[in-house]
Amino acid sequence: MKINELREMTEEELKLQLKDSQEEIFNLRFQQSMNRLENADRIKKVKRDIARIKTLITEFERTS
């Protein structure tokens, strides 16, 4: 997800997206442990998305 797309979201939407991304990374890691992961690069992308979302949530908290 692009940072510009994330900046358009509200804080609540970001928190929901964070929860979804964390569930996705859990599932991807589980698939990887079972040797069923087709796209290993997806883990890296989801981790970056999580970091971006957490950064924006911190920005929201500091401006409030």
HELIX and SHEET records of a PDB file:
HELIX    1   1 ILE A    3  ARG A    7  1                                   5    
HELIX    2   2 GLU A   11  SER A   33  1                                  23    
HELIX    3   3 ASP A   41  THR A   63  1                                  23    
END                                                                             
